């Protein structure tokens, strides 16, 4: 089955930072979805032939000049449509209702469900459920021909539906975020109760279709893969290897920014267990030279991205592969935080393998995982036969420890962080907490503090610990360690890592913070 043969949901992106979460929630239901800009023409939409259409939220008001909108005829094409937040307001405006302007609401609200049909199948009429709001405008009264189906204390029309038989719904809240208690049920109901789609999008289907796309893109040429040893690049390498075999050369670059013993682990795994061409390139001196005196995180990322391409190119030429394609493990969160997926969403940070790439890249990029979230990649890895303990590894950023040593990067500071991070992860595993945490790592701060060790005054480094729970990396909460575990980690790091005399724990959520410090 090709992608076109799956029931597909089209998401029109009006610039919400949550748009990718809509796609993720749909994928969790084994339904294929794609995100496109709202400028897609009606002819394009007809040809794409979605099983349903979702209009995302966004930061604008429908009354602002030049804001993204849709052709009003979209509502007459017959596709099931769900408008979320700004998307609901667009539907209301197109259908002639007034959109109330300037009433900002952000945070949790209690939604009263008025009926148990469509989006709210399985909800008791009159029952309440917690939802997440983030809007400046809202709709007081539904358009003519629509009916109110849910409300909150401040939103008389928190959800509406077309009452004339068209499958058009709107919600003023965000069912895609984890803070909406029964958001998964609402999205599932839209897919299966309203739109009647078929759940055929599975890891097995993705593998089959990805291999087909890779073969079509690469043809008879050769490719190199920047293998970091992380889940993303490893799964990407496995997919491409399945597609083109020995015409893939994996290049593992030791940039001097790896975790403790990471190079040896990668070499052992891929040379001992998988029949891949693996070249290990020691380029630590080059990378550390580029980063000398560089403190700004964006400058770090771009320097690393530029050097990666140069090293790949030089290594590929030296090894005689003649490669014209570069395989990367780019994921959806990388893309949405680097560039807008179609709407006017805000750039948060560039990633070394997306926004950090130079303009004159000498390879054509192959990014088979670009539309996937982390847990989808793990599911694909399991489908490909990667070991469970490897597939479950916490994410590790492409720039490595460069963005976990805040400020100046030196070999001494990197070694300090490596030792502390290794102790941290070892204690997490010993406490049987590793699989309960989405990502955990240590950060070396550009701060020193006074301490007392052996009755002597010290003035040494401060280390921060970070651990979060998350569903997809787009939002995250800090992990509530048992106090005795945190105490044991702190004691070991201070006693065993030279140059550290104070350990702190980061209790920030995303948003407003990001998971990584840089």
Residue pairs with C-beta under 8 A, 6 or more apart in sequence:
1 200
1 205
1 208
1 209
2 209
2 212
3 32
3 209
6 31
6 32
6 198
6 200
6 201
6 205
7 31
7 32
7 51
7 197
7 198
7 200
8 31
8 32
8 33
8 34
8 48
8 49
8 50
8 51
9 26
9 31
9 32
9 33
9 34
9 50
9 51
9 52
9 53
9 54
9 191
9 195
9 197
10 33
10 34
10 36
10 40
10 45
10 48
10 50
10 52
10 53
10 54
11 19
11 22
11 23
11 26
11 33
11 34
11 35
11 36
11 53
11 54
11 56
12 35
12 36
12 37
12 38
12 40
12 53
12 54
12 55
12 56
12 70
12 87
12 342
13 19
13 35
13 36
13 37
13 38
13 56
13 58
13 340
13 341
13 342
13 343
13 345
14 38
14 55
14 56
14 57
14 58
14 60
14 68
14 86
14 87
14 90
14 343
14 344
15 56
15 58
15 59
15 60
15 68
15 340
15 343
15 344
15 345
16 56
16 57
16 58
16 59
16 84
16 85
16 86
16 343
16 345
17 336
17 345
17 346
17 474
18 56
18 57
18 174
18 176
18 177
18 474
19 35
19 56
19 57
19 336
19 341
19 343
19 345
20 35
20 332
20 333
20 336
20 341
20 373
20 472
20 474
21 176
21 177
21 472
21 474
21 475
22 33
22 54
22 56
22 84
22 176
22 187
23 33
23 34
23 35
23 332
24 176
24 332
24 373
24 376
24 471
24 472
24 474
25 175
25 176
25 183
25 184
25 187
26 32
26 33
26 54
26 187
26 191
27 33
27 201
27 373
27 376
28 184
29 187
29 188
29 191
29 192
29 199
30 199
30 200
30 201
30 202
31 51
31 191
31 197
31 198
31 199
31 200
31 201
32 200
32 201
34 371
35 341
35 342
36 342
37 68
37 342
37 343
38 55
38 68
38 69
38 70
38 342
38 343
39 68
39 342
40 48
41 71
42 71
42 73
42 74
42 77
45 53
45 74
45 77
45 79
46 77
50 79
51 79
51 80
51 195
51 196
51 197
52 79
52 80
52 81
52 82
52 190
52 191
52 194
52 195
52 197
53 74
53 79
53 80
53 81
53 82
54 81
54 82
54 83
54 84
54 87
54 190
55 70
55 81
55 82
55 83
55 84
55 86
55 87
55 88
55 90
55 91
56 84
56 85
56 86
56 87
56 343
57 84
57 85
57 86
57 87
57 134
57 135
57 174
58 67
58 68
58 85
58 86
58 87
58 343
58 344
59 86
59 344
59 345
59 346
60 67
60 68
60 86
60 344
61 67
61 99
61 101
61 136
61 137
62 69
62 86
62 89
62 90
62 93
62 99
62 137
63 99
63 101
63 137
68 343
68 344
69 90
70 90
70 94
72 94
74 81
75 81
75 91
75 94
75 95
75 166
75 168
78 166
79 167
80 167
80 168
80 190
80 194
80 195
81 91
81 167
81 168
81 169
82 119
82 169
82 170
82 171
82 190
82 194
83 89
83 90
83 91
83 168
83 169
83 170
83 171
84 170
84 171
84 174
84 175
84 176
85 134
85 135
85 171
85 172
85 173
85 174
86 135
86 137
87 170
88 139
88 159
88 160
88 170
88 171
88 172
89 99
89 137
89 138
89 139
89 172
91 143
91 168
91 170
92 98
92 99
92 139
92 142
92 143
92 160
92 170
93 99
95 143
95 144
95 145
95 146
96 143
96 144
97 139
97 141
97 142
97 143
97 144
97 146
98 139
98 140
98 141
99 137
99 138
99 139
100 137
100 138
100 139
100 140
101 136
101 137
102 136
102 137
103 136
103 137
103 138
103 154
104 135
104 136
105 133
105 134
105 135
105 136
105 138
105 154
105 155
106 133
106 134
106 135
107 132
107 133
107 134
108 130
108 131
108 132
108 133
108 179
109 130
109 131
109 132
109 133
109 152
109 153
109 154
109 155
109 158
109 173
110 128
110 129
110 130
110 131
110 152
110 153
111 128
111 129
111 130
111 131
111 150
111 151
111 152
111 158
111 159
111 173
112 126
112 127
112 128
112 150
112 151
112 152
113 120
113 123
113 124
113 125
113 126
113 127
113 128
113 129
113 149
113 150
114 125
114 126
114 148
114 149
114 150
114 151
115 125
115 149
116 122
116 123
116 124
116 125
117 149
117 193
118 149
118 161
118 169
118 189
118 190
118 193
118 194
119 149
119 159
119 161
119 169
119 171
119 186
119 189
119 190
119 193
119 194
120 149
120 150
120 159
120 186
120 189
121 189
121 193
122 185
122 189
123 129
123 182
123 185
129 181
129 182
130 179
130 180
130 181
131 152
131 158
131 173
131 174
131 175
131 179
131 180
131 181
131 183
132 173
132 174
132 177
132 179
132 180
132 183
133 152
133 155
133 172
133 173
133 174
134 174
135 172
138 155
138 157
138 172
139 157
139 160
139 170
139 172
140 156
140 157
141 148
141 156
141 157
142 148
142 157
142 160
143 160
145 162
145 163
145 164
146 160
146 161
146 162
146 163
146 168
147 160
147 161
147 163
148 156
148 157
148 159
148 160
149 159
149 160
149 161
149 169
150 158
150 159
150 171
151 157
151 158
151 159
152 158
152 173
155 172
157 172
158 171
158 172
158 173
159 169
159 170
159 171
159 172
159 173
160 169
160 170
161 168
161 169
161 170
162 168
162 169
167 194
167 195
169 190
169 194
171 186
173 180
174 180
174 183
175 183
175 184
175 186
175 187
176 183
176 187
177 183
177 475
178 471
178 475
180 186
191 197
191 199
192 199
203 376
203 379
203 380
203 382
203 383
204 383
206 372
206 376
206 380
206 383
207 239
207 242
207 380
207 383
207 384
210 239
210 243
210 368
210 380
211 239
211 242
211 243
213 368
214 239
214 240
214 243
214 244
214 366
214 368
215 243
215 244
217 325
217 364
217 366
218 240
218 243
218 244
218 247
218 325
218 366
220 247
221 247
221 323
221 324
221 325
222 244
222 247
222 248
222 249
222 321
222 322
222 323
222 324
222 325
223 240
223 244
223 247
223 248
223 249
223 323
223 324
223 325
223 326
223 327
223 366
224 248
224 249
224 250
224 251
224 312
224 315
224 316
224 321
224 323
224 325
224 326
224 327
224 363
225 233
225 236
225 237
225 240
225 248
225 249
225 250
225 251
225 326
225 327
225 328
226 233
226 251
226 253
226 308
226 312
226 326
226 327
226 328
226 329
226 353
227 233
227 234
227 237
227 250
227 251
227 252
227 266
227 270
227 278
228 234
228 252
228 266
228 329
228 396
228 398
229 252
229 262
229 265
229 266
229 269
230 329
230 393
230 395
230 396
231 329
231 374
231 377
231 378
231 381
231 390
231 391
231 393
231 395
232 329
232 330
232 331
232 369
232 374
232 377
232 395
233 327
233 328
233 329
234 270
234 329
234 381
234 386
234 390
235 329
235 369
235 377
235 380
235 381
235 384
235 386
236 327
236 328
236 329
236 366
236 367
236 368
236 369
237 248
237 250
237 276
237 327
238 274
238 381
238 384
238 386
239 368
239 369
239 380
239 384
240 248
240 327
240 366
240 368
241 248
241 274
241 276
242 384
246 277
248 276
248 277
248 327
249 277
249 278
249 279
249 316
249 319
249 321
249 323
250 270
250 276
250 277
250 278
250 279
251 278
251 279
251 281
251 311
251 312
251 315
251 316
252 263
252 266
252 267
252 270
252 278
252 279
252 280
252 281
253 281
253 283
253 308
253 311
253 312
253 315
254 263
254 280
254 281
254 282
254 283
254 284
255 283
255 284
255 287
255 304
255 307
255 308
255 400
256 283
256 284
256 285
256 287
256 288
256 411
256 414
257 284
257 287
257 304
257 399
257 400
257 401
257 402
257 414
258 400
258 401
259 396
259 400
259 401
259 418
259 421
259 422
260 418
260 419
260 421
260 422
261 422
263 280
266 280
267 278
267 280
269 390
270 276
270 278
271 278
279 315
279 319
281 311
281 315
283 307
283 311
286 307
286 311
287 304
287 307
287 402
288 409
288 411
290 303
290 304
290 306
290 307
291 300
291 303
291 304
291 402
291 409
292 409
293 408
294 300
294 303
294 409
295 407
295 408
297 349
297 403
297 518
298 349
298 350
300 399
300 402
300 403
300 409
300 518
301 349
301 350
301 351
301 352
301 355
301 356
301 399
301 403
302 350
302 352
302 356
304 352
304 356
304 398
304 399
304 402
305 352
305 353
305 356
305 357
305 358
306 356
306 357
306 358
308 352
308 353
308 398
309 326
309 357
309 358
309 361
309 362
309 363
312 326
312 363
313 362
313 363
316 322
316 323
323 363
324 363
324 364
325 363
325 364
325 365
325 366
326 361
326 363
326 364
326 365
326 366
327 365
327 366
327 367
327 368
328 353
328 365
328 366
328 367
329 353
329 367
329 369
329 377
330 351
330 353
330 354
330 367
330 369
330 370
331 369
331 370
331 372
331 373
331 374
331 377
332 370
332 371
332 372
332 373
333 373
333 374
333 472
333 473
333 474
334 351
334 353
334 354
335 341
335 354
335 370
336 345
336 474
337 347
337 348
337 349
337 351
338 347
338 349
338 350
338 351
338 354
338 355
339 347
339 354
339 355
340 347
347 355
348 514
349 355
349 514
349 518
350 356
351 398
352 397
352 398
352 399
353 398
369 377
369 380
372 380
373 472
373 473
374 395
374 472
374 473
375 471
375 472
378 391
378 392
381 390
381 391
382 388
382 391
392 434
392 435
394 434
394 437
394 438
394 439
394 440
394 441
395 438
395 439
395 473
396 441
397 403
397 404
397 516
401 414
401 417
401 418
401 421
402 409
403 516
403 517
403 518
404 417
404 421
404 441
404 442
404 443
404 444
404 516
404 517
404 518
405 413
405 414
405 417
405 443
405 444
406 443
406 444
406 445
406 446
406 517
406 518
407 445
407 446
408 446
412 499
413 444
413 461
416 444
416 461
416 497
416 498
416 499
416 500
417 442
417 443
417 444
417 463
419 496
419 497
420 442
420 444
420 463
420 493
420 497
420 500
421 441
421 442
423 489
423 492
423 493
423 496
423 497
424 440
424 441
424 442
424 465
424 489
424 493
425 434
425 440
427 485
427 488
427 489
427 492
428 434
428 437
428 440
428 467
428 485
428 489
431 482
431 485
433 479
433 481
433 485
434 440
436 469
436 479
437 467
437 468
437 469
437 479
438 468
438 469
438 470
438 471
438 473
438 476
439 466
439 467
439 468
439 470
439 473
439 476
439 515
440 465
440 466
440 467
440 468
440 479
441 465
441 466
442 463
442 464
442 465
442 466
442 493
443 463
443 464
443 465
443 466
443 506
443 517
444 461
444 463
445 461
445 462
445 463
445 464
447 461
447 462
448 459
448 460
448 461
448 462
449 459
449 460
449 462
449 501
449 502
450 457
450 458
450 459
451 457
451 458
451 459
451 460
451 501
451 502
452 458
453 501
458 501
459 501
460 499
460 500
460 501
460 502
461 499
461 500
461 501
461 502
462 500
462 501
462 502
462 503
462 504
463 493
463 497
463 500
463 502
463 503
463 504
464 503
464 504
464 505
464 506
464 517
465 486
465 489
465 503
465 504
465 505
465 506
466 478
466 506
466 515
466 517
467 478
467 479
467 481
468 476
468 477
468 478
468 479
468 509
468 510
468 515
469 476
469 477
469 478
469 479
470 476
470 477
470 510
470 515
473 515
474 510
475 509
475 510
475 511
476 509
476 510
476 515
477 509
477 510
478 505
478 506
478 507
478 508
478 509
481 505
486 505
489 503
490 503
493 500
493 503
494 500
494 501
494 502
494 503
506 513
506 517
